[in-house]
């Protein structure tokens, strides 16, 4: 199944698919560089599409960005969040939400997952080798710093 089909077949996301990086807020689009723009197969803003009604107060992950390599479409799950110890706690809550969602409603998209990426917004108050950064890495969330490059 292709990314767009999987998004449109997923509860709550049926109208959330956008071409390229258009699902991302403008400020967040500027935090991502893609080596080959033509390799993008779309994006989805989970936070906007899913944080409604019963999910209004949940810690929803920000974005899914699809990138095609050698005919395979893979999703980079991207969260833009401050880099502080408190921010890491929030990020871990959002990651727990995302993994649970991918195991249930988002199961079609789980099969396409390539990476879980955190892009730092604002001031960074810890180093990449700190205990906070290690906690994220142990969960499988990669810190991209302030900018993420999709190759």
Secondary structure, DSSP 8 states (H G I E B T S, - for coil): --HHHHHHTSTTTTTT-BSTTTTS-HHHHTTEEES-GGGEEEEEEHHHHH-SGGGTTS----EEEEEEETTEEEEEEEEEEEESHHHHHHHHHHHHHHHHHHHTTTHHHHTTEEEEEEEEEEEE-S-TTSHHHHHHHHHTEEE-TT-EEE-
